């Protein structure tokens, strides 16, 4: 995926983004623990493009189910 348009096309068909009603919080799945790190990184890049770019994101955290979160540097 090389552009925001490609990310939009991909996100519309393959990605679910949940948001909070009164807060600018986004919840989505970036991958599974069984995936390679490179695959998860590519998935995260697509998510950032689908949201509108890293300039719109103040903070980002990554976690698996039942584990503590890790703050990502943007």
Secondary structure, DSSP 8 states (H G I E B T S, - for coil): --SHHHHHHHHHHH---EE-SSS--EE-----TTS-HHHHHHHHHHHHHHHT-GGG-S-EEE--TTS--EEE--
